[in-house]
Amino acid sequence: FIYELVGGGHFTFSDICRLDLISVSQELGMGDDATNALSDGCGAENVPYLKAQQSINYYGTAFFNYLLRGSVQSLDYLVDKDEDPFDVVNFYEGDVPDWPEEGGCDACKGIGK
């Protein structure tokens, strides 16, 4: 299984996006670190982190229930969905070619959606 969060970044999955990063960075004298975080998962160009976290929790729970608990019924949840909040996710099952250097799996031809 491959989960691709379209528009996600390194910090989208975490609670760091909840913080006032600019103020914290200025107060601690961290320079441009906050700006870098905002542009790598917390910015306007990224998927809203709360929406992303809903899909991450959904698929993560189903996957680990299947993998760790042997819950075959959890496989029913490991499918591609188009409704909110899953409309920002590409979910792949089966063999996927090597991940392209640019464009994520959106660049994989004939796989997924």
Secondary structure as UniProt FT lines:
FT   STRAND          2..5
FT   TURN            6..7
FT   TURN            10..13
FT   HELIX           15..18
FT   HELIX           21..28
FT   TURN            31..32
FT   HELIX           33..37
FT   HELIX           38..42
FT   TURN            44..45
FT   HELIX           49..69
FT   HELIX           72..77
FT   TURN            84..85
FT   HELIX           86..88
FT   STRAND          89..92
FT   HELIX           104..107
FT   TURN            109..110
//
